[in-house]
Amino acid sequence: MTGRRRTRTTPRPAPFRPVRAAALTAGAVVLCASLTAACGVIPGATGGSGDDPIKVMTWAPQDTDATNKPGMPAMALAFAKWINAHGGIDGRDLEVLTCNDQNDSVGAAKCARRAASENVVAVVGSYSQYGDSYLAPLEGAGIPYIGGYGVTNDEFTGALSYPVNGGQPALLAGLGKALAADCGNVTLVRPDSIAGDELPAMLDSGLKSGGHPEADDQLAAEDATEYGGQADQALRYATKDVTRKGCVVPALGDRTDTFMDSFRRARASYPGVRTATVLGSVDQTVINTTGGASGPYEGAYITSWYPVATDPRWEPMKKVINEEAFGDNRIDPADAGVQTTWIAYTVLKAALEEIDGGEVSADTVRRTLNNGLRVSTGGLTPTLYWPYEGKLAGVGFPRLVNAHVTLQVVQDGKLVAARKGIGGDDGVADMTSVLGQADVP
């Protein structure tokens, strides 16, 4: 890319390029059968044929100093309990293994090798920043990866990846398009990490589609305990254009609220700056804890893959949570990770029902998904299916099949659907054409 102003606070990691499917399948990975303390197991038989439980895995980082997603494996366990309480799938129980990738490339690889050694039929509804570490072991074992969070570009390139949303690319493209009409200077504050390196091009694709210059790209440590310096620099840049209100876009995962604490103090000297971010960096819980209507997010635009949590289309998920995980405070129905896990397990259930009593294995689940299975998610997403190459293959996202996003706004301390959608349209906007113009690194 050209013309982007970068502000770096820590050394840049080695250049990253998305791992293409061909590269992933070129070399088989030696599978290790050793277990690790990071992985948890629900006891049961292997996911073979007959009456044995169907075994899958869900992983996510927990108890780390960076982004944590404990609600995703918790939602997976609740879904399995609900399935089993209602007769299972073709009379067979669903067994969920869980693993903590520790926000670490070694941990992610261990989780993947564990999935292979346990002969799971799929990894479902999971989160990890280290696609280059876990996709190769899964590919080597032929295990499909259904509904990852979309945190890295790898999820949209791997031949055995079946994403259910447009990940960070779609969210940032949608946010950029929404901000293009309303903002002067825009500053992106994002992690100085492999995953963070992929974010600027996506935001810029949306900004440029609205005739807006690229954002200032400011890097920050993912595990910092305060962001006073970054907040001040972001505000200085956002207010350079005195003719239009500037906007600051923090995209720091769990550390976004830490940044906003610093931002709130610094903003007193720079009135009139608007904030905007993506769901996953901010949810209703964060908005509440930072002051609600009087907090720094009031009036902020936030893009999401899905409808707002109060939408009635989420009622089936909430019913399962109430029946099988009532009181489990890890599961927040408004959390994008929990929502993604629900949709991913909806896809798994549809695939297993399509097999309809036949042999259930990683191979048959994969072939079912590859043979044109179309999955309805009750209107939470468009109908999902995965052709060999999607419309965005030309920009390096052959597996990205759902680029739909919604625009939400914090109003009176509540996250609600924005009256004015992205690009002036109400409701959902498809970012496929915008991402098609992205200058992907």
C-alpha positions, 0 to 999 in steps of 0.5 A: 500500500502507498500513502499510509501514515504509520505510527509504531510503538514496538518492533514490527514482526516478520512479514506475514503472508496468508498461507494458501491452501496448496501450501498447507496441504503440500506437507503432511504433519507428524501427529503427536498423541501426547496430551497437554495441560491446556486441553480439557476433555469430556470423558467418552468414547471416540467419535467412531461409527455405531452408537459411539458419541460423535466427537468434535473440538472447540478451542479458544484462549482463556486466562491470558493477558490478551484476548480471551474467549471463554464463552466459545467453548462454554457455548459449545458444551451447552449446545452438546448438552442440549442436543444430547438431552433431545435424543442426540443426532440420529441417536448418537450423543455429541461429545465436545473436547475443549482446548485453551490455545493460550494465545500462543502459536505453540498452544494453537498447534498443540490443540490441533494435534490433539484434535487429530490424535483424538480423531475428532470429526471437526473443529467447530466454533473456535478462536485463535490468532495462529491460523498458520500453526493450527491449519496445517495439522488439521489439513494433514489429518483431513479435519474440517474447521467450521466457523472460526472467529475470522480473526486472521486471513488464514481462515479464508484461504485454507481448503478445509476452513468453512467460515460462517462470517466475514471476519475482521475483513468484513467488519473493518470494510463495513466500518470504513464505509460507514465512517467515510461520510461522517469523519475527517481524519481517521486513526486506527489503533490496532495490535502490533501483531500478525493478526493486527497487520492484516487490519489496515487494508480492510478499514482502508478498503471501506474508506476508499469506497466512500472517497475517503483517504486511508487511515493513520495506522497506529500500532500498540502492544496487545497486552499493555495495561495503559495506552495514554501515549497512543490515545494522545497521538490518535487524538492529535491526528484525528483533530488535524483537520479542523473542518470535519470531526475526526474519528478514532477506531480502536481494534485491540480485542479485550484491550479496547476498554483499556485503551478507552480508559486512557482515551477518555482522560486524553479526550478532555483536551480534544473535544468533538472526536468520535469513536468507532470500532467492531463487535468483538472489541466492544460489546454491551458489557464493555459499554456498561462498565465504561459509563453507559450513556455517559461513557466514551462509546456513546454515539459510536458506530460499531459493525457486527456480522449479526443482528443486535442481541435483542433481535428475536432471531437469537431466541433459539440460542437463548433458549439453549443457554437458559436450559443447559447453562443457566448461571454460567457467566462465561456465556454472554448472548451478546458476545460475538464469539458465543454467537459465532459458536452457535452458528458454527454448531448449527452448520455442524448439526445440518451436516450431520443430519445430511449424513443421515445415519451413515458413517460419521467421520472427518472425511464424510463431514468434509465431503458433505460440506463440499458437495453443496450443502446449504445451511439456513441459520434462521436469518442470522446470516445469509444461507451458507454454503462453500464453493471451491472458490468464493467471489473473493478468491481474487484478493486472497479470500477464496473461502470467504462466503459471507461478507454481510455486516450490520451497523449498530450505534451506542444510543443512550448507553445501549447498542442498537441497530443504526437507523442509517445503515452502511452506505445509506441502506437499512439493515444488512450490507454486503461488503463483497464488492468493497473487499474485492478492491482491498489492497491485501498485504 
